[in-house]
Amino acid sequence: MRRRVWLISVELLMSGALLISLGACTPRVEVAPSDKPITINLNVKIDHEIRLKVDKELDDVISKDSGLF
């Protein structure tokens, strides 16, 4: 009976030591903003192509010789 009490007390001591050691090893994550400004460099190239298809009759109406404009 005495040995059993001794084993239980050892287990309690081990559990306490384990809890204390786990408490000491609490992970800590820290996020801090940078003190330098953020610079974003973008190189953007925009190409466009417009295709205009005009019927021949409409082309004659719009032409300079038609007197419309």
Helices and strands as residue ranges (DSSP letters): H 2-24, H 56-62, G 64-66
